[in-house]
Every structure is written in structure tokens, then in C-alpha cells.
């Protein structure tokens, strides 16, 4: 439980350091992408903190890129 709290604190620090600058520069698209990526990272880190077996991200990327590889070939 303490590791989950640590992960949360680290992610909140990152958010509070990065988001105000993006908002001041009126970069709304970047803020949206930032929150999507930070949410993915947060969830994956929480799963690791709770000792849940997580599939390798390489396998997920390969699965997503296989159709593109078939279209363009090697």
C-alpha cells in the first residue's frame, strides 16, 4: 500500500511541474496527450506496485503493428 502511495505522489509531482507551463502556453492538445500518457504510466506502475503480472509492452506494440507490417511489408 505504501508503494502505491509513493507512485501516486511521484506522478502528482510530475503533473504539477509540467501542466501549468503547458496551460500558460495554451497547448491544449499537448495537455490532453500528456494526461493520456501519464494515465497509462500511472496504471502500469500501480499494477507493478501491487505485484500484478503485466504483459510486456513489446508484445503489445508488436500486436498493434503487425497489420501495418502486412500493409507495408518488410
PyMOL commands that set and color helices and strands:
alter all, ss='L'
color gray80, all
select helices_A, chain A and resi 2-24+28-49+57-72
alter helices_A, ss='H'
color red, helices_A
deselect
rebuild
show_as cartoon
